[in-house]
Amino acid sequence: MKINARKHLARQVRSLRTNRGWSQEVLAELSGLNRSYIGAVERAEHNIGLDNIERISSALETSLPALLNDNTCSLHELPSRTSASPVPGNQPVIIHRKIFLELLNQCAQSHRELVLVYLERCGVTVRD
């Protein structure tokens, strides 16, 4: 029996999110969507628009075809960190290390999972 596209997408999103150890809140924050919306998508309750599929795909660091493919997405499909090109016209923001660490500490107090995702994307391994 073939499942419909909405249920397939729901399974793919949940699978990729849980494989990374992320909560729905982390995926919501990274995609710019509401946590309850992510939950509804994962339960196949919403007929999600293409723009939101693209936002979730980007947050999960996977391609749209991989997210929509019948084969289960896996971590080996992630793009390499070096393949990302900077956005044209964007200048790097330079702040003092002490200020950066203080901001990171403040964020970690209320959004620990997001800080861990950020550090992971920077190539930092955190041990508890």
N, C-alpha and C positions, 0 to 999 in steps of 0.2 A: 504494500500500500504506500503510495507516494503522499508525503505530507505537503501541505500548501506552503507557499513562499513565506507567509507571515510567521508560521510556526518554525520553519527552517531558519529564518533570520533570528528569531527569538533564541533558538538553541545555539546558534553560532555566537551571538553576542554573549550569552551567559557562559558558554564554554571558554571563549577567549578571556573574558573578565575573570572568571574563577581560576583559570590557568595562571594568571598573573598574581593571584592572591588579592585582587582588588574588591572592595565593597562596591555596591551600586552607587554609593555617595562619591567615591573616588572617580568612577567612570563618568558620573553626571558632571562633576566639577571639571574634569578634563575635556569633556565634550561641550560644555556650556549649556547642558540641559538639566532639567529638574530630576531629582532622585526618584520621585514617584513616577515620572514619565519613563525613566529607564526600567523601572520595575514592571510597568505596564507593557513595555516593548518586549521584555524577557518573558512575559506571560502571554504574548501574542494577542494582547487586548487592543492594540492600536494599529491602524493601517498607516504606518509611519511613512512620512514623506521622504523623497530622495535627498533633500538637503540635510535632514536629520540623520539619515543612514550614512551620509558622507561625514558628518561631524563625529558620529560614533566610530566609524572606520578609521578616521584620522586619530582619534583619541586612543584607539586600540593599536595603532601603528600597523595597520594592515590595509591592503588594497580593497577597493569596492568589489572587484571580481572574486577575490579570495573570501570576502565576507559573505557573498551571495552564492558561492560555489557549492555544489552538492557534497564535495569532499570536506571533511572537517578541517577547519583552519588550525594550524599549529604554530608554535613559536618560531620554527625555522623559517617561516614565511615573512618574518619581520624584516624591514629594510635595514641595512647596516647604518650605523651612526654616521659614517663618513659620507654616505650617499646624500644626506640632506644638504641642500644648498641654501645659503642665506637668502632672505627675502630682499630683492633689489631695493636700494634706497634706505634700508634700515641701518642705522649706525649702532655699534655696540654701546651698551650703557655701562659706564665705569663707576663703581662705588667702592669705597674703602672696605677692606676685608672685615674690619671690626663691625661696621654697620651691617654688612651682608650677614654675618653670623648672628647678630642680634635679631635681624628680621627673620632669619631662618628659625631661630629659637622661639620667637613669638608665634610664628606659624605652626611650629611643631606642637605647641601647647594646645591648640584647638583643632588642628588638622594634621595629626601625626601621619596618617596614611598617605596624604598628598605629599608631604615632605619626603617620605620614604620613596614614593614613585619618582619624585624629582631627582633625588639622589641616585636612584637606580639608573635613570636616564642619563645622568652625568657620569655613570660608570663607577659610582661609589658603592661599596658593599658595607652594609650596616649590620653589626652583630649586637644581639640583645644580651 
